[in-house]
Amino acid sequence: MAFVDIALRNAARGYRVHPLRPKDKLPILPGWPDQATNDQATIEQWAAQYPDANCGVAVGPDLCVLESDDLARLKELLGPVQVPVTYTVQARDNRPHFYFQPTAKTLEIGNRTLSSVFEFKQTRLQVVAEGSTHPTGAIYRVIDDSPIVPLPDELMTALVRLYLDGKAQETREAGPVEGGRNNYLTSVGGKLRDAGLSREALELALLQHNEDVCQPPLEDDEVKRIAASVARYPVPVPVGEVFIGKPDASEPVKDWRTHYHTKDEAENAPDPEFLIDNFLQSQSISAIAGFVAHKKSFIALNVALALCSGEPLFGKFQVRRQPKRVLYLCPEMGLIGFSDRVKKIGLLPYVGDTFFFATLSLKEGVPMLPDLTPEEIAGAVIFVDTATRFVEGNENSAEDMKVLAKSAFALLRDGAECVFFLCHSNKSMVSSGELTLENAMRGSGELSAFLFSCWATRMQDPDNCETTANVMKLVKARDFVTASFEITMSSETFRMTYVDGSQGAVVAGKTKKANVDGKEEAALQVIRDNPKLGARKIAAKLAELGIKRGPTWVGNKKFDLGLGGVKTG
């Protein structure tokens, strides 16, 4: 069925609609919660652009929805509390969407999810509209066309009780049930790997064990990802009978090949994946660096919101995979100040569900990285604001920073999706007209050395912080390239919006006079005469001629002359 027919029919019921990808549940429009509408002209305009799209219905402010992937189980858990008759949509048996009018209690509770039992959607979320197509090919149909009724307080209270009981059970057990299945299968996989199983055999064994033991079983793709992750680590070398030196020597002979990855590991290593397209990689240690009060934390909270909501970051960068949870460790703020930011930016509905934060207001303080438990780490993106607060020693000490690096890599080994550091910048950035890895990162170079990627940021006009844009530049990345761009921030919501960076972002800084030494033309001629030499070699050749020019300057001039090079700053 065409998008226009589905959308107009649902809009006529008063629902705010928006286009989804064909035969999918993913929104097409950036910032869709704010764009969803029941305006006919807008819907027809979308229909012209996306005629085959599915249709989404945005919840709130006049609509909330109770979903269940196992209605029989939900009814069993609710006991005597009944789900009243109301407008209901369903694509597959036993998996209905109950539509309700919000009440004071629902607005107070917000969004809640308990594994596959139920999902209560109150604000900035969506359901797939009747008439749309499920990824399995099933059609969402109206199975009860009754009027929408207010959600009874008794039912809302029962749902919250189930939610809290379920979370407590997960915490107690951390076993092969929802909340503990990843850790459990990772542990089993490690034992199978140590027993000598190949990657293929390990994967088959975990798939079968998942079906036999986990309740409910994980998706096959998730089990395969766990198997691939476990198989990356070498099998421990068993203690042999041959010793180095004397018969009573304590060190066993060790095959030197265990120092290196195997061909099988290389062949089966997964391709790099993004959590957020061209911005944040999965299985990475990333960072954003900038001066104090240059909006690093606001940028990080925008990233956290994108990961929790699935909305494009800055309205530009698509979220490809949402983590299981986001952990935000902030020993530089208290509860009141941080909560104000959380509320204004729109993260409050996710707190306690997929977003967790720790501040100085906690009785025991913010946990250090080694204090995090396997359960909270698994599947999480962990924000560390700021890195220097988690260094047990001196940030200028390479040895102390190595300890931080080990803690970060340990989090990845324990199943974290990503570790995201916030870092302070060097004072040298004040006088620089460009952003570089060297001036963006303060302290020992050990920190920047172990990062997979690093974004540097700076306000263009610090004297007008409420209205000025922030430049964003990728100063380090191993597996991707993204052009510099700018973002602007709403002072009311703290949400940030992408500004076209196709012309290159200009960083404010002290202006340097051109051709101070009168050797500009001579330097340019050397560049013209050596078009195939790299910037560093040309800079060295200029130094031999008594002309002081750095590689960055040479690269910029090569670019301007059409001889290659890279334009920076």
Secondary structure, DSSP 4 states (H G I P E B T S, - for coil): --HHHHHHHHHHTT-EEEEE-TTS--B-STTHHHH-B--HHHHHHHHHH-TT-EEEEE--SS-EEEE-S-HHHHHHHHTTPPPPP--EEESSTT-EEEEEE--HHHHHH--EEETTTEEEE-SS-EEEPTT-B-TTSPBPEEEE-PPPEEPPHHHHHHHHHHHHHHHHHHHHH-SSBTTTHHHHHHHHHHHHHHTT--HHHHHHHHHHHHHHHSBSPPPHHHHHHHHHHHHTSPPPPPP-S-BSSSTT-SPBP--GGGGS--HHHHHHPPPP-EEETTTEETTEEEEEEE-TTSSHHHHHHHHHHHHHH-PPBTTTBPB----SEEEEEETTS-HHHHHHHHHHHT-GGGBTTTEEEEETTSTT-SPPGGG--HHHHTTEEEEEE-GGGG-SS-TT-HHHHHHHHHHHHHHHHTT-SEEEEEEEPPGGGGG-SS--HHHH--S-HHHHHH-SEEEEEEES-GGGTTTPPEEEEEEEESS-----EEEEE-TTT--EEEE--TT-PPPP-PPPPTTTTS-HHHHHHHHHH-TTS-HHHHHHHHHHTT----HHHHHHHHHHTTS------
